[in-house]
Amino acid sequence: MKRRNLLVGLGATLLAGCDKIANTKAGSSVLGAADSLQMKAQRLLNPSQELVPEFSPKDISPFFRGNGSTDPTNGDYPAHAAAGFANWQLDIRGLVAKPMSLSLDQIRALPQRTQITRHDCVEGWSAIGQWTGPQLKTILDMAGLDPRARYIVLRCADELRGTPYYESIDLNDAHHPQTIIAHMLNGAPLPVRNGAPLRLRVERQLGYKHAKYLTGIEAVESLANIGGGKGGYWEDVAGYQWYAGI
């Protein structure tokens, strides 16, 4: 836990200045090298299937705040929210053998994992919550990953500055036991402020990697053609690190 706290603090400090540093060619190269080094160090310290700490119900935070988008008003999201997300679909596309769309009922019918974990935001705050949903690996196995697939891109309904939010992780994190597609928080349906009806929980990374309002999962070979090519919204617009391991 001490190592986790230290990494969160260092990450917040570094990312606070990333947008300024990344505006220079030299700075971009330095950040790219640091990103790669951080991931290699993290993977060395934490084997691919090692679990992050889980907590007891008494540790759950009394209020789990929202961050970033907390009430999307773009597109058809407000209509979906008004209808209780009865017609929401999660599309699985890209380098898969069986592209598919899953309803919330189908997602709830899959084997479920419940975990009480700590969410660490790059802004410096943390909260502990209980999350429930199927493992991402279960969904990827259903679709059948193509051998060429190396990354999983998360597509979202919310927009920032007119751009739909997107993020990505590699297969190492996608197959991790604690990486789930959550539809419940603290035993109740996921609130809108926390990403209803579906959000990613990738517990070994900082909060901006936990994509909310999920509409799609896309398996790709390269991130070069995703957004600005750095793998995520904040990575592209503000120079955040692609690998935000903690």
C-alpha positions as CSV (number, residue, x, y, z in Angstrom):
1,M,0.0,0.0,0.0
2,K,2.9,2.4,0.7
3,R,4.3,1.7,-2.7
4,R,0.9,2.3,-4.3
5,N,0.5,5.6,-2.4
6,L,3.9,6.8,-3.5
7,L,3.3,6.0,-7.1
8,V,-0.1,7.8,-7.0
9,G,1.6,10.9,-5.6
10,L,4.4,10.9,-8.1
11,G,2.0,10.3,-10.9
12,A,-0.2,13.3,-9.9
13,T,2.9,15.5,-9.7
14,L,4.3,14.5,-13.0
15,L,1.0,14.6,-14.9
16,A,0.2,18.1,-13.6
17,G,2.8,19.5,-15.9
18,C,2.5,17.0,-18.8
19,D,0.6,19.2,-21.1
20,K,3.3,21.9,-21.0
21,I,6.2,19.5,-21.3
22,A,4.5,17.5,-24.1
23,N,4.3,20.7,-26.3
24,T,8.0,20.4,-27.1
25,K,9.5,17.7,-29.2
26,A,12.1,16.8,-26.6
27,G,9.5,16.7,-23.9
28,S,7.4,14.4,-25.9
29,S,10.3,12.0,-26.3
30,V,11.1,12.1,-22.6
31,L,7.5,11.4,-21.6
32,G,7.3,8.5,-24.1
33,A,10.4,7.0,-22.7
34,A,9.2,7.5,-19.1
35,D,5.9,5.9,-20.0
36,S,7.6,2.8,-21.3
37,L,10.0,2.6,-18.4
38,Q,7.1,3.0,-15.9
39,M,5.2,0.1,-17.5
40,K,8.2,-2.2,-17.5
41,A,9.0,-1.4,-13.9
42,Q,5.4,-1.9,-12.9
43,R,5.1,-5.2,-14.7
44,L,8.4,-6.3,-13.0
45,L,7.2,-5.4,-9.5
46,N,3.6,-6.8,-10.1
47,P,3.3,-10.1,-12.0
48,S,0.6,-10.1,-14.6
49,Q,-2.1,-11.7,-12.4
50,E,-1.2,-10.2,-9.1
51,L,-4.2,-8.6,-7.4
52,V,-4.4,-5.1,-6.0
53,P,-5.5,-4.8,-2.4
54,E,-9.2,-5.4,-1.7
55,F,-11.1,-4.1,1.3
56,S,-14.0,-5.0,3.6
57,P,-17.5,-3.4,3.4
58,K,-16.7,-1.3,6.5
59,D,-14.0,0.5,4.4
60,I,-16.4,1.7,1.7
61,S,-16.4,5.5,1.3
62,P,-19.7,7.1,2.3
63,F,-19.8,8.9,-1.0
64,F,-18.1,8.0,-4.2
65,R,-17.7,11.3,-6.1
66,G,-17.9,11.6,-9.9
67,N,-15.2,13.2,-11.9
68,G,-14.8,14.4,-15.5
69,S,-18.2,13.8,-17.2
70,T,-20.9,13.3,-14.6
71,D,-24.1,13.9,-16.6
72,P,-23.7,13.6,-20.3
73,T,-26.1,15.7,-22.4
74,N,-24.9,14.9,-25.8
75,G,-26.4,12.5,-28.4
76,D,-29.0,10.0,-27.2
77,Y,-27.5,9.5,-23.8
78,P,-30.2,11.6,-22.0
79,A,-33.0,9.5,-23.6
80,H,-31.2,6.3,-22.6
81,A,-30.9,7.5,-19.0
82,A,-34.6,8.6,-18.9
83,A,-35.5,5.0,-20.1
84,G,-33.4,3.4,-17.4
85,F,-30.9,2.2,-20.1
86,A,-33.4,-0.5,-21.2
87,N,-32.1,-0.4,-24.8
88,W,-28.4,0.2,-24.1
89,Q,-26.0,-2.0,-26.1
90,L,-22.3,-2.7,-25.7
91,D,-20.7,-3.4,-29.1
92,I,-17.7,-5.7,-29.4
93,R,-15.9,-5.0,-32.6
94,G,-12.5,-5.0,-34.3
95,L,-10.1,-8.0,-34.4
96,V,-12.6,-10.5,-33.1
97,A,-14.0,-13.7,-34.6
98,K,-17.6,-13.0,-33.6
99,P,-18.6,-9.3,-33.4
100,M,-21.5,-8.9,-31.1
101,S,-23.7,-6.5,-29.2
102,L,-24.7,-7.2,-25.6
103,S,-27.7,-5.8,-23.7
104,L,-27.5,-5.0,-20.1
105,D,-29.5,-8.1,-19.3
106,Q,-27.0,-10.2,-21.2
107,I,-24.1,-8.6,-19.3
108,R,-25.8,-9.2,-16.0
109,A,-26.4,-12.8,-16.9
110,L,-22.6,-13.5,-17.4
111,P,-20.5,-14.8,-14.5
112,Q,-20.0,-11.8,-12.1
113,R,-17.1,-10.6,-10.0
114,T,-17.6,-8.3,-7.0
115,Q,-14.6,-6.5,-5.6
116,I,-14.0,-3.7,-3.1
117,T,-11.1,-1.6,-4.3
118,R,-9.6,1.9,-4.0
119,H,-10.0,4.4,-6.9
120,D,-7.0,6.8,-7.2
121,C,-7.6,9.9,-9.2
122,V,-4.7,11.8,-10.9
123,E,-6.1,14.9,-9.2
124,G,-5.0,13.5,-5.8
125,W,-8.2,12.1,-4.3
126,S,-9.2,8.5,-3.6
127,A,-12.3,6.6,-2.7
128,I,-13.1,3.0,-1.9
129,G,-16.1,1.3,-3.6
130,Q,-17.6,-2.1,-4.3
131,W,-17.9,-2.9,-8.0
132,T,-19.8,-5.7,-9.7
133,G,-19.7,-6.9,-13.3
134,P,-18.3,-9.5,-15.6
135,Q,-14.5,-9.8,-16.2
136,L,-13.5,-8.1,-19.4
137,K,-11.7,-11.4,-20.3
138,T,-15.1,-13.2,-20.3
139,I,-16.5,-10.9,-22.9
140,L,-13.3,-11.0,-25.0
141,D,-13.3,-14.8,-24.9
142,M,-16.9,-14.9,-26.1
143,A,-16.0,-12.7,-29.1
144,G,-12.8,-14.6,-29.8
145,L,-9.7,-12.4,-30.1
146,D,-7.8,-12.5,-33.3
147,P,-4.1,-13.3,-32.8
148,R,-3.2,-9.9,-34.2
149,A,-5.0,-8.0,-31.4
150,R,-2.7,-6.3,-29.0
151,Y,-4.9,-3.5,-27.4
152,I,-8.4,-3.1,-26.3
153,V,-10.0,0.3,-27.1
154,L,-12.9,1.5,-24.9
155,R,-15.5,3.7,-26.7
156,C,-17.7,6.0,-24.6
157,A,-21.0,8.0,-24.9
158,D,-19.8,11.1,-23.1
159,E,-18.0,13.9,-24.9
160,L,-15.3,16.3,-23.8
161,R,-14.8,19.4,-26.0
162,G,-17.0,17.8,-28.6
163,T,-15.0,14.6,-28.8
164,P,-16.3,11.2,-27.6
165,Y,-14.2,9.9,-24.7
166,Y,-11.9,6.9,-25.5
167,E,-9.2,5.0,-23.7
168,S,-7.2,1.8,-24.3
169,I,-5.3,-0.9,-22.4
170,D,-3.1,-3.8,-23.5
171,L,-4.1,-7.4,-23.2
172,N,-2.1,-7.8,-20.0
173,D,-4.5,-5.5,-18.2
174,A,-7.5,-6.7,-20.3
175,H,-7.1,-10.2,-19.1
176,H,-6.4,-9.3,-15.4
177,P,-8.9,-10.9,-13.0
178,Q,-9.8,-7.5,-11.5
179,T,-10.5,-5.8,-14.8
180,I,-14.2,-5.8,-15.1
181,I,-17.1,-4.1,-16.9
182,A,-18.9,-2.8,-13.9
183,H,-22.7,-2.2,-13.9
184,M,-23.1,-1.9,-10.1
185,L,-21.5,0.3,-7.4
186,N,-22.0,-0.5,-3.7
187,G,-24.7,-3.1,-4.5
188,A,-26.9,-0.7,-6.6
189,P,-27.0,0.1,-10.3
190,L,-24.2,2.3,-11.3
191,P,-25.2,6.0,-10.8
192,V,-25.0,8.4,-13.8
193,R,-22.3,10.5,-12.1
194,N,-20.1,7.3,-11.9
195,G,-20.6,6.2,-15.5
196,A,-24.0,4.5,-15.9
197,P,-24.8,2.0,-17.2
198,L,-21.3,0.5,-17.8
199,R,-17.8,1.5,-17.0
200,L,-14.4,-0.1,-17.1
201,R,-12.6,-1.0,-13.8
202,V,-8.9,-1.5,-14.5
203,E,-7.8,-1.6,-10.9
204,R,-4.0,-1.4,-11.5
205,Q,-4.3,2.1,-13.2
206,L,-5.2,5.6,-12.3
207,G,-8.8,6.8,-12.6
208,Y,-8.7,8.4,-16.1
209,K,-8.1,4.9,-17.6
210,H,-11.4,3.7,-16.1
211,A,-13.6,4.7,-19.1
212,K,-17.2,5.5,-18.2
213,Y,-20.5,5.4,-20.2
214,L,-19.2,2.4,-22.3
215,T,-20.7,1.9,-25.7
216,G,-18.1,-0.2,-27.3
217,I,-15.0,-2.4,-27.0
218,E,-12.7,-2.6,-30.0
219,A,-9.8,-5.0,-30.4
220,V,-6.9,-3.5,-32.4
221,E,-3.4,-4.3,-33.5
222,S,-2.1,-0.7,-33.1
223,L,-3.1,2.5,-31.4
224,A,-1.7,4.6,-34.3
225,N,-5.1,5.3,-35.8
226,I,-7.0,5.8,-32.5
227,G,-7.6,9.5,-31.9
228,G,-4.3,11.3,-32.0
229,G,-2.3,8.0,-31.8
230,K,-1.4,8.0,-28.1
231,G,-4.1,5.7,-27.0
232,G,-6.6,7.9,-25.0
233,Y,-8.4,11.2,-24.8
234,W,-6.2,12.8,-22.1
235,E,-3.1,11.2,-23.6
236,D,-3.8,13.0,-26.9
237,V,-5.0,16.4,-25.6
238,A,-2.9,16.9,-22.5
239,G,0.1,14.5,-22.7
240,Y,-1.0,12.2,-20.0
241,Q,0.9,8.9,-19.8
242,W,-0.7,6.0,-21.7
243,Y,0.3,3.6,-19.0
244,A,-0.9,5.0,-15.6
245,G,0.0,2.0,-13.4
246,I,-0.1,2.2,-9.6
